[in-house]
Amino acid sequence: MVLAPGESDNWHGHRAETVYFEKGGKASIRTEQTVMDLDIPDGHTMWHDAWAHQVTNNGNSPIVAIIVEQK
């Protein structure tokens, strides 16, 4: 996934997934319950169960992530 500065992806869902942020940045992640404002460091890895969300890049540089989703 690559999100340019100011770009948002569409509302979407994932199965359980692991995300490796090659290039982090300032992001907002909106779920049905909340909005999380994050400052994601380069090289950060996160894992979580299935969910639906929308991600917005609030920073000045692209966010680059590799997403591995459960089959």
N, C-alpha and C positions, 0 to 999 in steps of 0.2 A: 504494500500500500504506500502510495506517495500522496501527501496532502500539501499543496502549495500554501504559502501564507494567505490567510483569510478564507481559504477553501473549507467547505463542509462536504462530507459525504452524505448520501441519502440515508434515511432511516432504514435499518436492516438488522438482521439477526445472525447469530453464529451458534454452532454447537459448542461444546467445551473446546477451548482454544488456548494456545500459548502464543504470545506476541513478543517478538524481539525487536526493540527499537534501535535500528542501526544509527539513525539520527533522531534524537528526541526534540523536544521543544515545548512551548506553551500550548496546551490544548484544553478544550472543554469537551466532556463526554456527557451527553444527555441520555438518560434512561427514562422509563415511565415514572419512576419514583423521584429522581433527583438530577441535579446538574453538578458534575465534579469538575473543578478547575485544577488542572495538573501542570506541574513543571517537570517534564519527563527527561531524565538524563540520557545522554548517548549510552548505548549498551544495556539499557534497562530491559529486563524480561519480566513479563507478567503472565499469570495463568488464571483462568476463571471458568466457571460452569457456563452453560448456555445462557444467552441473554440477547436482548434487542437494544440498539442504541444508535446515536448519531454523533460523529466526531467533528469538531471544528478546530482548525489550526489558528490559534490566536497570536502566534509569534511572527517573526520576521524572516524565518528560513523554513525550507521544506521539512516536513516530518516524514521519515522513511522507516517502514516497519515490515517485518516478515511475519506473516500470520500462518500458523499451522493449526488446522481445525480437525477435531475428532471426526472419524467417518460415521 
